[in-house]
């Protein structure tokens, strides 16, 4: 079930799906954090603690990457210049993390909402509608490996030592 960064699926599992084990969901880890971060929002109709878990939230590397034509290469660049980020909605990790970084680090990421899904977001970047997006590294590597392989589509800054 696509939509809402996983919140739609979590709502369905919590409120509609049979509780007999016949329906399973693999929720985006960010969706499970939404009720904890956005209390009182009408779209959230589930309690993370009350879901029945078969496993744990996966540990994956989350990245924020910028299209090769963007002048953004460092956090300092993000503090000096507004960068256009594209995402699906306010419940997705690609909204929550840049929003959090803006609040904590003083960066200037302008987050454009409304893209249907990851593929729509990727195409928006290719069309030049945005400069960057957040995603799990495995998401970039699994869907658009040539973006990484060619090293001219996305700019990833890798840090190997202390800040």
PyMOL commands that place a pseudoatom at each C-alpha (Angstrom):
pseudoatom trace, name=CA, resn=UNK, resi=1, chain=A, elem=C, hetatm=0, pos=[0.000, 0.000, 0.000]
pseudoatom trace, name=CA, resn=UNK, resi=2, chain=A, elem=C, hetatm=0, pos=[1.684, 3.172, -1.097]
pseudoatom trace, name=CA, resn=UNK, resi=3, chain=A, elem=C, hetatm=0, pos=[1.170, 6.656, 0.211]
pseudoatom trace, name=CA, resn=UNK, resi=4, chain=A, elem=C, hetatm=0, pos=[1.901, 9.039, 3.052]
pseudoatom trace, name=CA, resn=UNK, resi=5, chain=A, elem=C, hetatm=0, pos=[5.396, 7.738, 3.731]
pseudoatom trace, name=CA, resn=UNK, resi=6, chain=A, elem=C, hetatm=0, pos=[3.965, 4.629, 5.353]
pseudoatom trace, name=CA, resn=UNK, resi=7, chain=A, elem=C, hetatm=0, pos=[1.393, 6.340, 7.587]
pseudoatom trace, name=CA, resn=UNK, resi=8, chain=A, elem=C, hetatm=0, pos=[-1.459, 5.209, 5.334]
pseudoatom trace, name=CA, resn=UNK, resi=9, chain=A, elem=C, hetatm=0, pos=[-0.298, 1.609, 5.698]
pseudoatom trace, name=CA, resn=UNK, resi=10, chain=A, elem=C, hetatm=0, pos=[0.166, 1.940, 9.455]
pseudoatom trace, name=CA, resn=UNK, resi=11, chain=A, elem=C, hetatm=0, pos=[-3.341, 3.413, 9.792]
pseudoatom trace, name=CA, resn=UNK, resi=12, chain=A, elem=C, hetatm=0, pos=[-4.734, 0.501, 7.769]
pseudoatom trace, name=CA, resn=UNK, resi=13, chain=A, elem=C, hetatm=0, pos=[-2.885, -2.101, 9.823]
pseudoatom trace, name=CA, resn=UNK, resi=14, chain=A, elem=C, hetatm=0, pos=[-3.969, -0.537, 13.109]
pseudoatom trace, name=CA, resn=UNK, resi=15, chain=A, elem=C, hetatm=0, pos=[-7.626, 0.185, 12.267]
pseudoatom trace, name=CA, resn=UNK, resi=16, chain=A, elem=C, hetatm=0, pos=[-8.787, -2.068, 9.411]
pseudoatom trace, name=CA, resn=UNK, resi=17, chain=A, elem=C, hetatm=0, pos=[-6.588, -5.113, 8.788]
pseudoatom trace, name=CA, resn=UNK, resi=18, chain=A, elem=C, hetatm=0, pos=[-7.609, -8.408, 10.389]
pseudoatom trace, name=CA, resn=UNK, resi=19, chain=A, elem=C, hetatm=0, pos=[-5.638, -9.150, 13.549]
pseudoatom trace, name=CA, resn=UNK, resi=20, chain=A, elem=C, hetatm=0, pos=[-5.244, -12.844, 12.725]
pseudoatom trace, name=CA, resn=UNK, resi=21, chain=A, elem=C, hetatm=0, pos=[-1.822, -12.742, 11.086]
pseudoatom trace, name=CA, resn=UNK, resi=22, chain=A, elem=C, hetatm=0, pos=[-3.206, -12.927, 7.540]
pseudoatom trace, name=CA, resn=UNK, resi=23, chain=A, elem=C, hetatm=0, pos=[-2.068, -9.370, 6.682]
pseudoatom trace, name=CA, resn=UNK, resi=24, chain=A, elem=C, hetatm=0, pos=[1.501, -8.163, 7.128]
pseudoatom trace, name=CA, resn=UNK, resi=25, chain=A, elem=C, hetatm=0, pos=[3.098, -4.807, 6.443]
pseudoatom trace, name=CA, resn=UNK, resi=26, chain=A, elem=C, hetatm=0, pos=[6.671, -3.630, 6.116]
pseudoatom trace, name=CA, resn=UNK, resi=27, chain=A, elem=C, hetatm=0, pos=[6.433, -0.084, 7.389]
pseudoatom trace, name=CA, resn=UNK, resi=28, chain=A, elem=C, hetatm=0, pos=[8.896, 2.662, 6.611]
pseudoatom trace, name=CA, resn=UNK, resi=29, chain=A, elem=C, hetatm=0, pos=[10.821, 3.233, 9.864]
pseudoatom trace, name=CA, resn=UNK, resi=30, chain=A, elem=C, hetatm=0, pos=[9.991, 6.934, 9.670]
pseudoatom trace, name=CA, resn=UNK, resi=31, chain=A, elem=C, hetatm=0, pos=[6.267, 6.212, 9.728]
pseudoatom trace, name=CA, resn=UNK, resi=32, chain=A, elem=C, hetatm=0, pos=[6.598, 4.569, 13.113]
pseudoatom trace, name=CA, resn=UNK, resi=33, chain=A, elem=C, hetatm=0, pos=[8.124, 7.772, 14.526]
pseudoatom trace, name=CA, resn=UNK, resi=34, chain=A, elem=C, hetatm=0, pos=[5.375, 10.074, 13.258]
pseudoatom trace, name=CA, resn=UNK, resi=35, chain=A, elem=C, hetatm=0, pos=[2.931, 9.623, 16.182]
pseudoatom trace, name=CA, resn=UNK, resi=36, chain=A, elem=C, hetatm=0, pos=[5.756, 10.416, 18.572]
pseudoatom trace, name=CA, resn=UNK, resi=37, chain=A, elem=C, hetatm=0, pos=[6.787, 13.594, 16.705]
pseudoatom trace, name=CA, resn=UNK, resi=38, chain=A, elem=C, hetatm=0, pos=[3.495, 14.970, 15.389]
pseudoatom trace, name=CA, resn=UNK, resi=39, chain=A, elem=C, hetatm=0, pos=[0.931, 14.492, 18.155]
pseudoatom trace, name=CA, resn=UNK, resi=40, chain=A, elem=C, hetatm=0, pos=[-2.582, 15.641, 17.438]
pseudoatom trace, name=CA, resn=UNK, resi=41, chain=A, elem=C, hetatm=0, pos=[-2.369, 15.370, 13.655]
pseudoatom trace, name=CA, resn=UNK, resi=42, chain=A, elem=C, hetatm=0, pos=[-5.681, 14.022, 12.309]
pseudoatom trace, name=CA, resn=UNK, resi=43, chain=A, elem=C, hetatm=0, pos=[-4.058, 11.860, 9.603]
pseudoatom trace, name=CA, resn=UNK, resi=44, chain=A, elem=C, hetatm=0, pos=[-2.350, 9.737, 12.255]
pseudoatom trace, name=CA, resn=UNK, resi=45, chain=A, elem=C, hetatm=0, pos=[-4.762, 7.117, 13.507]
pseudoatom trace, name=CA, resn=UNK, resi=46, chain=A, elem=C, hetatm=0, pos=[-2.396, 4.564, 15.029]
pseudoatom trace, name=CA, resn=UNK, resi=47, chain=A, elem=C, hetatm=0, pos=[-0.216, 4.122, 18.088]
pseudoatom trace, name=CA, resn=UNK, resi=48, chain=A, elem=C, hetatm=0, pos=[3.256, 2.804, 17.357]
pseudoatom trace, name=CA, resn=UNK, resi=49, chain=A, elem=C, hetatm=0, pos=[3.462, 1.017, 20.711]
pseudoatom trace, name=CA, resn=UNK, resi=50, chain=A, elem=C, hetatm=0, pos=[0.216, -0.867, 20.078]
pseudoatom trace, name=CA, resn=UNK, resi=51, chain=A, elem=C, hetatm=0, pos=[1.222, -2.401, 16.728]
pseudoatom trace, name=CA, resn=UNK, resi=52, chain=A, elem=C, hetatm=0, pos=[2.199, -6.079, 16.776]
pseudoatom trace, name=CA, resn=UNK, resi=53, chain=A, elem=C, hetatm=0, pos=[5.846, -6.410, 15.686]
pseudoatom trace, name=CA, resn=UNK, resi=54, chain=A, elem=C, hetatm=0, pos=[7.412, -9.441, 14.038]
pseudoatom trace, name=CA, resn=UNK, resi=55, chain=A, elem=C, hetatm=0, pos=[10.866, -7.902, 13.859]
pseudoatom trace, name=CA, resn=UNK, resi=56, chain=A, elem=C, hetatm=0, pos=[12.631, -4.668, 14.516]
pseudoatom trace, name=CA, resn=UNK, resi=57, chain=A, elem=C, hetatm=0, pos=[13.088, -1.472, 12.633]
pseudoatom trace, name=CA, resn=UNK, resi=58, chain=A, elem=C, hetatm=0, pos=[15.918, -2.006, 10.196]
pseudoatom trace, name=CA, resn=UNK, resi=59, chain=A, elem=C, hetatm=0, pos=[19.172, -0.195, 10.536]
pseudoatom trace, name=CA, resn=UNK, resi=60, chain=A, elem=C, hetatm=0, pos=[19.931, 1.450, 7.205]
pseudoatom trace, name=CA, resn=UNK, resi=61, chain=A, elem=C, hetatm=0, pos=[22.076, 4.406, 6.317]
pseudoatom trace, name=CA, resn=UNK, resi=62, chain=A, elem=C, hetatm=0, pos=[19.952, 7.467, 5.660]
pseudoatom trace, name=CA, resn=UNK, resi=63, chain=A, elem=C, hetatm=0, pos=[21.421, 10.013, 3.291]
pseudoatom trace, name=CA, resn=UNK, resi=64, chain=A, elem=C, hetatm=0, pos=[20.604, 13.425, 1.966]
pseudoatom trace, name=CA, resn=UNK, resi=65, chain=A, elem=C, hetatm=0, pos=[21.960, 13.749, -1.531]
pseudoatom trace, name=CA, resn=UNK, resi=66, chain=A, elem=C, hetatm=0, pos=[22.081, 16.602, -4.002]
pseudoatom trace, name=CA, resn=UNK, resi=67, chain=A, elem=C, hetatm=0, pos=[21.829, 16.502, -7.763]
pseudoatom trace, name=CA, resn=UNK, resi=68, chain=A, elem=C, hetatm=0, pos=[25.151, 17.080, -9.497]
pseudoatom trace, name=CA, resn=UNK, resi=69, chain=A, elem=C, hetatm=0, pos=[24.058, 20.508, -10.819]
pseudoatom trace, name=CA, resn=UNK, resi=70, chain=A, elem=C, hetatm=0, pos=[23.397, 21.851, -7.312]
pseudoatom trace, name=CA, resn=UNK, resi=71, chain=A, elem=C, hetatm=0, pos=[26.060, 24.097, -5.767]
pseudoatom trace, name=CA, resn=UNK, resi=72, chain=A, elem=C, hetatm=0, pos=[25.432, 22.416, -2.394]
pseudoatom trace, name=CA, resn=UNK, resi=73, chain=A, elem=C, hetatm=0, pos=[28.449, 20.358, -1.299]
pseudoatom trace, name=CA, resn=UNK, resi=74, chain=A, elem=C, hetatm=0, pos=[28.692, 20.939, 2.456]
pseudoatom trace, name=CA, resn=UNK, resi=75, chain=A, elem=C, hetatm=0, pos=[26.532, 21.714, 5.464]
pseudoatom trace, name=CA, resn=UNK, resi=76, chain=A, elem=C, hetatm=0, pos=[28.001, 25.218, 5.387]
pseudoatom trace, name=CA, resn=UNK, resi=77, chain=A, elem=C, hetatm=0, pos=[26.601, 25.611, 1.846]
pseudoatom trace, name=CA, resn=UNK, resi=78, chain=A, elem=C, hetatm=0, pos=[23.173, 24.636, 3.239]
pseudoatom trace, name=CA, resn=UNK, resi=79, chain=A, elem=C, hetatm=0, pos=[23.457, 27.341, 5.887]
pseudoatom trace, name=CA, resn=UNK, resi=80, chain=A, elem=C, hetatm=0, pos=[24.265, 30.033, 3.317]
pseudoatom trace, name=CA, resn=UNK, resi=81, chain=A, elem=C, hetatm=0, pos=[21.960, 29.111, 0.438]
pseudoatom trace, name=CA, resn=UNK, resi=82, chain=A, elem=C, hetatm=0, pos=[18.449, 27.726, 0.168]
pseudoatom trace, name=CA, resn=UNK, resi=83, chain=A, elem=C, hetatm=0, pos=[18.285, 24.275, -1.383]
pseudoatom trace, name=CA, resn=UNK, resi=84, chain=A, elem=C, hetatm=0, pos=[15.082, 22.887, -2.868]
pseudoatom trace, name=CA, resn=UNK, resi=85, chain=A, elem=C, hetatm=0, pos=[14.281, 19.415, -1.511]
pseudoatom trace, name=CA, resn=UNK, resi=86, chain=A, elem=C, hetatm=0, pos=[11.493, 17.252, -2.956]
pseudoatom trace, name=CA, resn=UNK, resi=87, chain=A, elem=C, hetatm=0, pos=[9.378, 14.753, -1.034]
pseudoatom trace, name=CA, resn=UNK, resi=88, chain=A, elem=C, hetatm=0, pos=[5.959, 13.148, -0.789]
pseudoatom trace, name=CA, resn=UNK, resi=89, chain=A, elem=C, hetatm=0, pos=[4.505, 14.485, 2.457]
pseudoatom trace, name=CA, resn=UNK, resi=90, chain=A, elem=C, hetatm=0, pos=[5.084, 15.680, 6.002]
pseudoatom trace, name=CA, resn=UNK, resi=91, chain=A, elem=C, hetatm=0, pos=[5.102, 12.150, 7.413]
pseudoatom trace, name=CA, resn=UNK, resi=92, chain=A, elem=C, hetatm=0, pos=[7.942, 10.844, 5.253]
pseudoatom trace, name=CA, resn=UNK, resi=93, chain=A, elem=C, hetatm=0, pos=[11.537, 10.662, 6.444]
pseudoatom trace, name=CA, resn=UNK, resi=94, chain=A, elem=C, hetatm=0, pos=[12.529, 12.808, 3.468]
pseudoatom trace, name=CA, resn=UNK, resi=95, chain=A, elem=C, hetatm=0, pos=[10.500, 15.597, 5.084]
pseudoatom trace, name=CA, resn=UNK, resi=96, chain=A, elem=C, hetatm=0, pos=[11.144, 14.916, 8.767]
pseudoatom trace, name=CA, resn=UNK, resi=97, chain=A, elem=C, hetatm=0, pos=[14.938, 14.708, 8.597]
pseudoatom trace, name=CA, resn=UNK, resi=98, chain=A, elem=C, hetatm=0, pos=[15.590, 17.879, 6.525]
pseudoatom trace, name=CA, resn=UNK, resi=99, chain=A, elem=C, hetatm=0, pos=[13.012, 19.714, 8.674]
pseudoatom trace, name=CA, resn=UNK, resi=100, chain=A, elem=C, hetatm=0, pos=[14.839, 18.567, 11.809]
pseudoatom trace, name=CA, resn=UNK, resi=101, chain=A, elem=C, hetatm=0, pos=[18.246, 19.535, 10.387]
pseudoatom trace, name=CA, resn=UNK, resi=102, chain=A, elem=C, hetatm=0, pos=[16.910, 22.988, 9.471]
pseudoatom trace, name=CA, resn=UNK, resi=103, chain=A, elem=C, hetatm=0, pos=[15.689, 23.484, 13.057]
pseudoatom trace, name=CA, resn=UNK, resi=104, chain=A, elem=C, hetatm=0, pos=[18.824, 22.169, 14.748]
pseudoatom trace, name=CA, resn=UNK, resi=105, chain=A, elem=C, hetatm=0, pos=[21.652, 23.176, 12.413]
pseudoatom trace, name=CA, resn=UNK, resi=106, chain=A, elem=C, hetatm=0, pos=[20.231, 26.345, 10.854]
pseudoatom trace, name=CA, resn=UNK, resi=107, chain=A, elem=C, hetatm=0, pos=[20.247, 25.024, 7.299]
pseudoatom trace, name=CA, resn=UNK, resi=108, chain=A, elem=C, hetatm=0, pos=[17.969, 26.435, 4.605]
pseudoatom trace, name=CA, resn=UNK, resi=109, chain=A, elem=C, hetatm=0, pos=[16.369, 23.431, 2.943]
pseudoatom trace, name=CA, resn=UNK, resi=110, chain=A, elem=C, hetatm=0, pos=[13.043, 24.388, 1.364]
pseudoatom trace, name=CA, resn=UNK, resi=111, chain=A, elem=C, hetatm=0, pos=[10.957, 21.236, 1.298]
pseudoatom trace, name=CA, resn=UNK, resi=112, chain=A, elem=C, hetatm=0, pos=[8.502, 20.852, -1.588]
pseudoatom trace, name=CA, resn=UNK, resi=113, chain=A, elem=C, hetatm=0, pos=[5.685, 18.383, -0.855]
pseudoatom trace, name=CA, resn=UNK, resi=114, chain=A, elem=C, hetatm=0, pos=[3.236, 16.531, -3.030]
pseudoatom trace, name=CA, resn=UNK, resi=115, chain=A, elem=C, hetatm=0, pos=[5.189, 13.960, -5.028]
pseudoatom trace, name=CA, resn=UNK, resi=116, chain=A, elem=C, hetatm=0, pos=[3.363, 10.638, -5.251]
pseudoatom trace, name=CA, resn=UNK, resi=117, chain=A, elem=C, hetatm=0, pos=[6.205, 8.238, -4.429]
pseudoatom trace, name=CA, resn=UNK, resi=118, chain=A, elem=C, hetatm=0, pos=[9.946, 7.664, -4.679]
pseudoatom trace, name=CA, resn=UNK, resi=119, chain=A, elem=C, hetatm=0, pos=[9.881, 7.221, -8.440]
pseudoatom trace, name=CA, resn=UNK, resi=120, chain=A, elem=C, hetatm=0, pos=[8.007, 10.493, -8.852]
pseudoatom trace, name=CA, resn=UNK, resi=121, chain=A, elem=C, hetatm=0, pos=[10.577, 12.200, -6.621]
pseudoatom trace, name=CA, resn=UNK, resi=122, chain=A, elem=C, hetatm=0, pos=[13.470, 10.748, -8.633]
pseudoatom trace, name=CA, resn=UNK, resi=123, chain=A, elem=C, hetatm=0, pos=[11.933, 11.938, -11.895]
pseudoatom trace, name=CA, resn=UNK, resi=124, chain=A, elem=C, hetatm=0, pos=[11.420, 15.416, -10.384]
pseudoatom trace, name=CA, resn=UNK, resi=125, chain=A, elem=C, hetatm=0, pos=[15.147, 15.595, -9.662]
pseudoatom trace, name=CA, resn=UNK, resi=126, chain=A, elem=C, hetatm=0, pos=[15.979, 14.488, -13.187]
pseudoatom trace, name=CA, resn=UNK, resi=127, chain=A, elem=C, hetatm=0, pos=[13.658, 17.204, -14.550]
pseudoatom trace, name=CA, resn=UNK, resi=128, chain=A, elem=C, hetatm=0, pos=[15.342, 19.838, -12.374]
pseudoatom trace, name=CA, resn=UNK, resi=129, chain=A, elem=C, hetatm=0, pos=[12.323, 20.523, -10.128]
pseudoatom trace, name=CA, resn=UNK, resi=130, chain=A, elem=C, hetatm=0, pos=[14.461, 20.070, -7.035]
pseudoatom trace, name=CA, resn=UNK, resi=131, chain=A, elem=C, hetatm=0, pos=[18.096, 19.877, -6.015]
pseudoatom trace, name=CA, resn=UNK, resi=132, chain=A, elem=C, hetatm=0, pos=[18.057, 17.102, -3.478]
pseudoatom trace, name=CA, resn=UNK, resi=133, chain=A, elem=C, hetatm=0, pos=[16.206, 14.490, -1.541]
pseudoatom trace, name=CA, resn=UNK, resi=134, chain=A, elem=C, hetatm=0, pos=[16.567, 12.239, 1.433]
pseudoatom trace, name=CA, resn=UNK, resi=135, chain=A, elem=C, hetatm=0, pos=[16.515, 8.487, 1.095]
pseudoatom trace, name=CA, resn=UNK, resi=136, chain=A, elem=C, hetatm=0, pos=[18.140, 5.372, 2.433]
pseudoatom trace, name=CA, resn=UNK, resi=137, chain=A, elem=C, hetatm=0, pos=[21.398, 4.744, 0.577]
pseudoatom trace, name=CA, resn=UNK, resi=138, chain=A, elem=C, hetatm=0, pos=[20.062, 1.288, -0.334]
pseudoatom trace, name=CA, resn=UNK, resi=139, chain=A, elem=C, hetatm=0, pos=[17.078, 3.041, -1.941]
pseudoatom trace, name=CA, resn=UNK, resi=140, chain=A, elem=C, hetatm=0, pos=[19.332, 5.038, -4.256]
pseudoatom trace, name=CA, resn=UNK, resi=141, chain=A, elem=C, hetatm=0, pos=[21.543, 2.055, -4.971]
pseudoatom trace, name=CA, resn=UNK, resi=142, chain=A, elem=C, hetatm=0, pos=[18.621, -0.299, -5.593]
pseudoatom trace, name=CA, resn=UNK, resi=143, chain=A, elem=C, hetatm=0, pos=[16.539, 1.928, -7.865]
pseudoatom trace, name=CA, resn=UNK, resi=144, chain=A, elem=C, hetatm=0, pos=[19.027, 4.271, -9.549]
pseudoatom trace, name=CA, resn=UNK, resi=145, chain=A, elem=C, hetatm=0, pos=[22.463, 2.587, -9.194]
pseudoatom trace, name=CA, resn=UNK, resi=146, chain=A, elem=C, hetatm=0, pos=[23.754, 4.506, -12.205]
pseudoatom trace, name=CA, resn=UNK, resi=147, chain=A, elem=C, hetatm=0, pos=[23.300, 7.764, -10.272]
pseudoatom trace, name=CA, resn=UNK, resi=148, chain=A, elem=C, hetatm=0, pos=[25.979, 6.563, -7.878]
pseudoatom trace, name=CA, resn=UNK, resi=149, chain=A, elem=C, hetatm=0, pos=[28.108, 4.613, -10.354]
pseudoatom trace, name=CA, resn=UNK, resi=150, chain=A, elem=C, hetatm=0, pos=[28.403, 7.485, -12.845]
pseudoatom trace, name=CA, resn=UNK, resi=151, chain=A, elem=C, hetatm=0, pos=[29.244, 9.989, -10.070]
pseudoatom trace, name=CA, resn=UNK, resi=152, chain=A, elem=C, hetatm=0, pos=[27.758, 12.777, -12.141]
pseudoatom trace, name=CA, resn=UNK, resi=153, chain=A, elem=C, hetatm=0, pos=[24.144, 12.482, -11.069]
pseudoatom trace, name=CA, resn=UNK, resi=154, chain=A, elem=C, hetatm=0, pos=[24.329, 12.731, -7.298]
pseudoatom trace, name=CA, resn=UNK, resi=155, chain=A, elem=C, hetatm=0, pos=[26.797, 14.207, -4.895]
pseudoatom trace, name=CA, resn=UNK, resi=156, chain=A, elem=C, hetatm=0, pos=[27.356, 12.156, -1.760]
pseudoatom trace, name=CA, resn=UNK, resi=157, chain=A, elem=C, hetatm=0, pos=[29.667, 13.485, 0.917]
pseudoatom trace, name=CA, resn=UNK, resi=158, chain=A, elem=C, hetatm=0, pos=[31.200, 10.613, 2.873]
pseudoatom trace, name=CA, resn=UNK, resi=159, chain=A, elem=C, hetatm=0, pos=[32.745, 11.329, 6.232]
pseudoatom trace, name=CA, resn=UNK, resi=160, chain=A, elem=C, hetatm=0, pos=[35.166, 8.790, 7.660]
pseudoatom trace, name=CA, resn=UNK, resi=161, chain=A, elem=C, hetatm=0, pos=[36.423, 10.564, 10.755]
pseudoatom trace, name=CA, resn=UNK, resi=162, chain=A, elem=C, hetatm=0, pos=[35.250, 12.897, 13.504]
pseudoatom trace, name=CA, resn=UNK, resi=163, chain=A, elem=C, hetatm=0, pos=[33.419, 16.083, 12.571]
for i in range(1, 163): cmd.bond("trace and resi %d" % i, "trace and resi %d" % (i + 1))
show_as sticks, trace
zoom trace
